[in-house]
Amino acid sequence: MIGASNNRRHLAPGEKMKRLSFIFALVFGALAYGLAGAVTMPKPASSFDIGATHVDKYGTGEPALILIPGLTDSAAVWSGTIARFAPTHTIYALTLAGFGGTKPTQSPMIEKAVSDVVSLIAQEHLNKPVAIGHSLGGFTVLRIAEEHSDLLRGAIAVDGLPVFYGMDAMTAAQRSANAAQIAAPLANLTPDQLMAGAKTYSVPYMTQAKNVDTVVAFGKGADPAATSEYMTE
C-alpha cells in the first residue's frame, strides 16, 4: 500500500461515509460500461495463465486485441466486445490477479500486470497487437504504451487516466496519503459486503433496474484486499 502513516488524518463519521460512497461509485459505476455490449459470454478457444494473470483466447485474425478489464471486473465485462470482434480478430481477454475468483498476487500488482502483458505478447508471438483497457485496465494500457510502445500497434484507454481527477495538482506525498485514505476501507470488507456495496451504488448509474445484477456479476469473485491495493497503486 502507498502512503506514509504520518500523512494520514482521522476522518469524522460523516466524511468516512462520503469516502465510502465515492469508492463504490468509482468502482461499481465503472462496471456499467460493460453492460452496453453485454451478451452471453462466448466459449474461449483456450484458457491459460501467464504469470498471475488469467487469459481467455478467442478467434483468429490480426491485429490481435488484448482486453484488460477495470477494477473488480473479470474478463466477462468484455463479453459484447468479444462477440463482436472474435470473428475477425484474435482476442486475449484478461482477468487480473485477485478478480474473477483468481488468486491475488503480491504488490506491486499493476507492475506485475504490465509484465504479464509483455510476456503474453512474447509467448504468443503477437505482431503489434492493440491493447484496450477500461478504468484500471485503461491505466494499465497507458503504462504499457509508455514503457513498451514498440510492442503495440495501438492503445485505447476507456475511462483510464494516468492519475485520478483532482489529484493531478497534488504533490506525490499528498496523493499517497489520499490514496491510502480512499482505498483502505475496501480492504476491510468481506466479499459479500463488496458485492452488496456494488448492488447499492450501481443503481444510480443504471437506466434499467433489471440490469443491476448483470453489472454486479462482472465483479463477482473480486478480492477486497486486492481491490484496495490496485486502487491505491
C-alpha positions in Angstrom: 0.0 0.0 0.0 1.2 3.5 -0.8 1.1 6.2 1.8 3.0 7.2 5.0 1.2 6.9 8.3 2.3 10.4 9.4 0.4 11.9 6.4 -2.9 10.4 7.5 -5.6 12.1 9.4 -8.7 10.8 11.3 -12.0 11.1 9.4 -15.2 12.1 11.0 -18.0 9.5 10.6 -19.8 11.7 8.0 -16.6 12.1 6.0 -16.0 8.4 6.2 -19.4 7.7 4.7 -18.7 10.2 1.9 -15.5 8.5 1.1 -17.1 5.1 1.1 -19.8 6.4 -1.2 -17.1 7.8 -3.5 -15.3 4.5 -3.5 -18.3 2.4 -4.5 -19.4 5.0 -7.1 -15.9 4.9 -8.6 -15.6 1.1 -8.6 -19.1 0.0 -9.4 -20.2 2.9 -11.5 -17.4 2.0 -13.9 -18.9 -1.5 -14.1 -21.9 -0.2 -16.0 -19.6 0.4 -19.0 -19.6 -3.3 -19.8 -23.3 -3.6 -19.9 -23.7 -1.7 -23.2 -22.4 -4.6 -25.1 -23.2 -7.4 -22.6 -24.2 -10.7 -24.2 -23.8 -14.3 -23.5 -20.1 -14.9 -23.0 -18.6 -16.9 -25.9 -16.7 -20.0 -25.1 -12.9 -19.4 -25.4 -10.8 -21.5 -27.8 -8.3 -21.8 -25.0 -7.6 -20.6 -21.5 -4.2 -20.3 -19.7 -2.3 -18.3 -17.1 0.6 -16.0 -17.8 2.3 -15.0 -14.6 -0.5 -14.1 -12.2 -3.0 -13.1 -15.0 -5.6 -15.4 -16.4 -6.1 -15.3 -20.2 -9.1 -16.4 -22.3 -8.3 -16.6 -26.0 -10.9 -16.3 -28.8 -11.0 -16.1 -32.6 -8.3 -15.6 -35.2 -7.0 -12.8 -37.3 -4.9 -9.6 -36.9 -4.3 -7.3 -35.3 -4.8 -9.2 -32.1 -6.7 -7.4 -29.4 -5.7 -7.5 -25.7 -8.6 -6.6 -23.4 -7.9 -5.5 -19.9 -10.9 -5.0 -17.5 -11.4 -2.4 -14.8 -11.3 -2.6 -11.1 -13.0 -5.7 -9.7 -14.0 -6.9 -13.2 -13.3 -10.3 -14.8 -13.0 -10.8 -18.5 -16.8 -11.2 -18.6 -17.2 -7.4 -18.8 -15.9 -7.6 -22.4 -18.5 -10.1 -23.5 -20.1 -7.8 -26.0 -16.7 -6.8 -27.4 -15.5 -10.4 -27.7 -18.7 -11.4 -29.5 -18.3 -8.5 -31.9 -14.7 -8.9 -32.8 -13.8 -12.6 -32.4 -14.9 -13.4 -36.0 -12.2 -11.1 -37.4 -9.5 -10.8 -34.7 -7.6 -12.9 -32.2 -8.7 -11.7 -28.8 -6.9 -12.2 -25.5 -9.4 -11.3 -22.6 -7.5 -10.9 -19.3 -8.6 -11.3 -15.7 -6.1 -9.7 -13.4 -4.9 -11.4 -10.3 -7.5 -11.1 -7.5 -10.5 -10.7 -9.7 -13.0 -13.3 -11.0 -12.1 -15.7 -8.3 -8.4 -15.8 -9.2 -5.6 -15.7 -6.6 -4.3 -12.3 -5.7 -0.6 -11.6 -6.1 1.8 -9.6 -4.0 2.3 -5.8 -4.7 3.2 -4.1 -6.8 0.2 -5.6 -8.6 -0.1 -3.2 -11.6 3.6 -3.7 -12.3 3.1 -7.4 -12.5 0.0 -7.0 -14.7 2.1 -4.9 -17.1 4.9 -7.5 -17.0 2.3 -10.3 -17.7 1.0 -8.5 -20.8 4.5 -8.1 -22.1 5.1 -11.8 -21.5 1.9 -12.6 -23.3 2.9 -10.7 -26.4 6.2 -12.6 -26.4 4.8 -16.0 -25.7 2.1 -15.7 -28.3 4.4 -14.1 -30.9 1.9 -11.3 -31.4 2.7 -8.8 -34.2 1.9 -5.5 -32.6 -1.4 -6.1 -31.0 -3.9 -3.4 -29.9 -4.2 -3.1 -26.1 -7.6 -1.9 -24.9 -8.3 -1.3 -21.2 -11.2 0.1 -19.1 -10.7 2.1 -15.9 -7.9 0.3 -14.1 -7.2 -1.6 -17.4 -7.1 1.8 -19.1 -4.4 3.0 -16.7 -2.5 -0.3 -17.3 -2.7 0.2 -21.1 -1.3 3.7 -20.7 1.6 2.2 -18.7 2.3 -0.4 -21.4 2.0 2.1 -24.2 4.5 4.4 -22.5 7.0 1.8 -21.4 6.7 -0.7 -24.3 5.4 1.3 -27.2 7.5 -0.7 -29.7 5.3 -3.8 -28.9 1.9 -2.2 -29.7 0.1 -1.1 -32.9 -2.3 0.9 -30.8 -3.6 1.6 -27.3 -7.1 2.5 -26.2 -7.9 3.7 -22.7 -11.7 3.7 -21.9 -12.1 5.9 -18.8 -8.5 5.3 -18.0 -6.4 8.2 -16.6 -2.7 8.4 -15.5 -3.9 10.0 -12.2 -7.3 10.4 -10.6 -9.1 13.6 -11.4 -8.4 16.3 -8.9 -5.2 14.7 -7.7 -3.1 16.0 -10.6 -2.4 19.2 -8.6 -1.3 17.3 -5.5 2.3 16.5 -4.5 3.3 12.9 -4.6 3.2 12.7 -0.8 -0.4 14.2 -0.8 -1.5 11.7 -3.4 -0.1 8.8 -1.5 -1.8 9.9 1.7 -5.1 10.5 -0.1 -4.9 7.1 -1.9 -4.4 5.3 1.4 -7.4 7.0 2.9 -9.7 6.4 0.0 -8.7 2.8 -0.7 -8.1 1.4 2.8 -11.8 0.8 3.7 -12.2 -1.6 0.8 -9.6 -4.0 2.3 -11.7 -4.5 5.4 -14.8 -5.6 3.6 -15.8 -9.2 3.1 -16.5 -10.4 -0.5 -20.2 -10.4 0.3 -20.0 -6.8 1.6 -18.1 -5.8 -1.5 -20.9 -7.2 -3.7 -23.6 -5.7 -1.6 -22.0 -2.3 -2.0 -21.8 -2.9 -5.7 -25.5 -3.5 -5.9 -26.4 -0.5 -3.8 -24.1 2.0 -5.5 -24.5 0.8 -9.1 -28.2 1.6 -9.2 -27.9 5.4 -9.8 -25.8 4.6 -12.9 -28.3 2.2 -14.5 -31.2 3.2 -16.8 -32.9 -0.1 -16.1 -33.1 -1.8 -12.8 -33.1 -5.2 -14.4 -29.5 -4.7 -15.5 -28.1 -4.2 -11.9 -27.5 -7.9 -11.3 -25.7 -8.3 -14.7 -23.4 -5.4 -13.8 -22.7 -6.7 -10.3 -21.9 -10.1 -11.8 -18.9 -8.7 -13.7 -17.2 -8.1 -10.4 -18.1 -11.5 -8.8 -15.1 -13.1 -7.1 -13.2 -9.9 -6.6 -10.9 -10.0 -3.6 -11.4 -6.8 -1.4 -7.8 -6.6 -0.3 -6.6 -6.8 -4.0 -9.2 -4.2 -5.0 -7.9 -1.9 -2.3 -4.3 -2.4 -3.4 -4.9 -1.9 -7.1 -6.8 1.3 -6.3 -4.0 2.6 -4.1 -1.3 1.8 -6.6 
